[in-house]
C-alpha cells in the first residue's frame, strides 16, 4: 500500500513540475522599421507669406514629431509654422511606428520679411532697435550677486549656487562682450583672447591652452566670432537662440543646448537669461549693458 502511495505522489509531482515549465510565446510580427525613403514632408502656403502648413504625407503610418527649424517643435500629422525672416529653414520630422522610427529633413526657403516681427519690444530691448546701427553690447554684471548660477531647472537656475560680487576675478569672464544687432540679426562675441568655460567644454576644438581657475577653466580662443540670433516665442515663454559655426555665448560657455536661452527678464540695461547646459543643469546669466 505504501508503495502505491509513493508511486502516486511521484507521478503527481512530475505532472506539476512539467506544468510549471515556462512557455515560450511566439514573437509578434510588428513589421520592419521605417527608413528615410518611406518618409515624406509636404509644405504648402498658409494664411500669408510667413506661415506654412507642414504635413506628414509618408507611405507608412506612424506618429510624427517635428522640429520646424524656427525654434519651435510640434507633434501630430500637421503643423503650422511661422517664418518671419528670409532664411533657409531645415524642417525635421521623426516618424515613430510599431517597428521603429526614422528621420527625414526638408528645406524651406523664405524670401519674405514680416516687418511686424520687428515691433516686438523685447527685440528692441535686446539689440537697441532700428536706431542702434551698431547694435547693443552686453557684459556680465559682475557687481551684482548671482550674475552666474546653477540649478535644477530653468525656473530655478541659481538655486544650487550663485556667484558673489566679482567672485571670478582674473578668469577672463568679466571683460567679455556680446553684441546683438538688428541688421541681419547678427551677434558678435568678443572675449579679448581668453574665455571662461565649464570643464565639459574645455575640450572644444576651437579652444587651446586650457587651465583651471576658480572652479572652472580658462581657455585661449580667438575672437571676435560672428553668428546669428533669433527671438522665439514658445508656450508663453520668450527665448534667444544663437547659431554659429564656432562657440558663441553670453560671456560664459556652459554648452547651452541648441544655443537657446530663456529670457527671464529684460530691461533697457539688464538682461537675465537661463539655459540648459551641456551637463543638463540649468545655468543662470545676468548681463548689463556695456558702460551702465
C-alpha positions in Angstrom: 0.0 0.0 0.0 2.8 2.4 0.9 4.5 1.6 -2.4 1.3 2.5 -4.3 1.0 5.8 -2.5 4.7 6.6 -3.2 4.2 6.0 -6.9 1.1 8.2 -7.0 2.9 11.0 -5.2 5.9 10.8 -7.6 3.5 10.8 -10.6 1.6 13.9 -9.3 4.9 15.7 -8.6 6.2 15.0 -12.1 3.0 16.3 -13.6 3.1 19.6 -11.6 6.8 20.1 -12.4 6.1 19.6 -16.1 3.1 22.1 -16.0 5.3 24.8 -14.4 7.8 24.9 -17.3 7.7 28.3 -18.9 6.0 28.5 -22.2 7.7 30.5 -25.0 5.2 32.8 -26.8 5.8 33.5 -30.4 7.3 36.9 -31.2 4.7 39.2 -32.7 5.4 40.5 -36.2 5.4 44.3 -35.7 6.8 45.0 -39.2 10.1 46.4 -40.2 11.4 49.7 -39.0 10.8 52.6 -41.5 13.6 54.2 -43.4 14.0 57.8 -44.6 12.9 56.7 -48.0 9.5 55.8 -46.6 9.0 59.3 -45.2 7.7 62.4 -46.9 7.1 66.0 -45.8 4.7 68.2 -47.8 4.8 72.0 -47.4 2.0 74.3 -48.6 1.4 78.0 -48.2 -0.6 79.2 -45.1 -2.7 82.2 -44.5 0.1 84.6 -45.5 3.6 84.7 -46.9 5.1 83.9 -43.4 3.0 80.9 -42.4 3.3 77.4 -43.9 1.4 74.2 -43.4 3.8 71.3 -42.7 2.3 67.9 -43.2 3.3 64.3 -42.9 2.5 62.5 -46.2 4.6 59.4 -45.7 4.0 56.0 -47.1 3.9 54.4 -43.7 1.6 55.0 -40.7 3.0 56.5 -37.5 3.2 59.4 -35.1 5.3 62.3 -36.4 7.4 64.6 -34.2 8.6 67.9 -35.7 11.4 70.3 -35.4 10.2 73.2 -37.5 13.6 74.8 -37.9 12.4 78.1 -36.4 13.0 77.2 -32.7 9.6 75.5 -32.3 8.6 71.9 -32.1 5.3 70.1 -32.7 3.7 66.7 -32.9 0.8 65.3 -35.0 0.3 64.8 -38.7 0.1 68.5 -39.5 1.7 71.7 -38.1 1.5 75.4 -38.9 4.9 77.2 -38.8 5.8 80.8 -38.8 8.9 82.1 -40.6 9.2 85.9 -40.3 12.6 86.4 -41.8 14.3 85.5 -45.1 16.3 82.3 -44.5 16.6 78.6 -45.4 14.9 76.7 -42.6 15.6 73.0 -42.1 12.4 71.1 -41.1 13.0 67.8 -39.4 10.4 65.0 -39.0 10.9 61.9 -37.0 8.2 59.3 -37.6 7.6 56.7 -34.9 5.9 53.4 -35.9 5.4 50.0 -34.3 8.6 48.7 -36.0 10.8 51.6 -35.0 11.5 55.2 -36.2 13.2 57.2 -39.0 14.0 60.8 -39.6 13.9 63.0 -42.7 14.6 66.7 -43.3 13.3 69.2 -45.9 14.5 72.7 -46.5 12.1 75.6 -46.7 13.5 78.8 -48.2 11.6 82.0 -47.4 12.4 85.3 -49.1 9.9 87.4 -47.3 10.1 89.7 -44.2 7.3 90.1 -41.7 8.0 93.7 -40.6 5.5 93.3 -37.8 8.0 90.9 -36.2 10.3 93.8 -35.5 7.7 95.6 -33.5 8.4 93.3 -30.6 9.5 95.5 -27.6 11.7 92.6 -26.4 13.7 92.6 -29.7 14.3 96.3 -29.3 15.5 95.9 -25.8 17.9 93.2 -26.7 19.5 94.9 -29.7 18.6 98.5 -29.4 16.1 98.5 -32.3 16.5 100.2 -35.7 18.0 103.3 -34.2 21.0 101.4 -32.8 23.1 101.0 -36.0 25.9 99.2 -34.2 23.5 97.1 -32.0 23.7 96.8 -28.3 26.6 95.4 -26.3 26.2 93.4 -23.1 28.7 92.3 -20.4 28.5 90.2 -17.3 27.0 92.2 -14.4 29.9 91.2 -12.1 28.9 93.7 -9.3 25.5 92.0 -8.7 25.3 88.8 -6.7 24.0 85.9 -8.8 25.4 87.1 -12.1 26.1 83.4 -12.8 24.5 80.5 -11.1 23.3 76.9 -11.4 20.2 75.0 -10.5 17.9 72.0 -11.4 15.7 73.7 -14.0 15.2 76.9 -15.9 12.8 78.3 -13.3 15.4 77.7 -10.5 18.6 78.3 -12.4 20.6 79.7 -9.4 19.1 77.5 -6.6 22.2 75.4 -6.0 24.8 78.1 -6.3 25.1 81.7 -7.3 28.2 83.8 -7.7 29.0 86.6 -5.3 30.2 90.0 -6.3 33.2 89.6 -8.7 33.7 86.0 -7.4 35.6 85.0 -10.6 38.3 87.7 -10.9 41.3 87.1 -13.3 39.4 84.4 -15.3 38.7 86.4 -18.4 35.0 86.3 -17.6 34.4 90.0 -16.8 35.9 91.6 -19.9 33.9 89.5 -22.4 31.2 91.3 -24.6 28.3 90.1 -26.6 26.7 92.4 -29.2 23.2 91.9 -30.7 22.3 93.7 -33.9 19.0 94.1 -35.7 20.7 94.2 -39.1 20.7 90.6 -40.4 20.1 89.6 -36.8 23.9 89.4 -36.3 25.5 88.6 -33.0 29.2 89.2 -32.2 31.2 87.7 -29.3 34.5 89.3 -28.2 36.5 87.8 -25.3 39.8 89.7 -25.6 41.5 86.4 -26.3 40.5 84.4 -23.3 37.2 82.7 -22.5 35.9 81.1 -19.3 34.2 77.7 -19.7 32.9 74.7 -17.9 35.1 71.7 -17.6 33.0 69.7 -20.0 33.5 72.4 -22.6 37.3 72.9 -22.4 38.0 70.2 -24.9 36.2 72.0 -27.8 38.4 72.1 -30.9 38.2 75.9 -31.0 39.9 76.2 -27.6 43.5 75.7 -26.6 45.8 76.0 -23.5 43.1 75.0 -21.0 44.0 75.8 -17.4 41.9 75.5 -14.2 40.9 78.7 -12.4 38.4 79.5 -9.6 36.5 76.2 -10.1 36.2 76.3 -13.9 38.6 76.7 -16.9 40.2 79.4 -18.8 41.0 78.8 -22.5 42.6 80.7 -25.3 40.1 81.5 -28.0 40.5 83.9 -30.9 37.6 86.3 -31.3 35.6 88.2 -32.5 33.2 85.5 -33.6 30.1 86.3 -35.6 26.9 84.4 -35.7 23.1 84.9 -36.0 20.5 85.3 -33.3 16.7 85.0 -33.3 13.9 85.8 -30.9 11.4 82.9 -30.4 8.1 82.8 -28.5 7.1 79.3 -27.4 4.5 78.1 -24.9 4.1 81.5 -23.4 7.9 82.0 -22.9 10.5 84.0 -24.8 13.9 82.8 -25.9 17.1 84.0 -27.6 18.6 81.4 -30.0 22.2 81.8 -31.1 23.6 80.0 -34.1 27.3 80.0 -35.1 29.9 77.6 -36.5 32.1 78.4 -33.5 31.4 78.7 -29.8 29.4 81.9 -29.2 27.6 82.6 -25.9 26.9 85.4 -23.4 30.4 85.5 -21.8 30.4 82.1 -20.1 30.4 78.8 -22.0 28.1 76.3 -20.4 27.3 74.5 -23.6 23.7 75.7 -24.0 21.6 73.1 -25.7 20.6 74.2 -29.2 22.1 77.6 -28.4 18.9 78.5 -26.6 18.5 80.9 -23.7 15.2 81.6 -21.8 14.7 85.3 -21.3 13.8 85.6 -17.6 13.8 89.4 -17.6 15.0 92.2 -19.9 15.1 96.0 -19.5 17.0 98.8 -21.2 20.1 98.0 -19.1 19.6 94.4 -17.8 19.3 91.0 -19.4 18.6 87.9 -17.3 18.9 84.5 -19.0 18.8 80.8 -18.3 19.8 77.8 -20.4 20.1 74.1 -20.1 23.8 73.4 -20.3 25.8 70.5 -21.7 25.7 68.9 -18.2 21.8 69.0 -18.2 21.9 71.5 -15.4 20.2 74.9 -15.7 22.7 77.9 -15.8 21.9 81.4 -14.9 23.2 84.6 -16.5 22.8 88.2 -15.5 24.2 90.8 -18.0 24.1 94.5 -18.1 24.7 97.0 -21.0 28.3 97.9 -21.5 29.1 101.2 -19.7 26.0 101.1 -17.4 
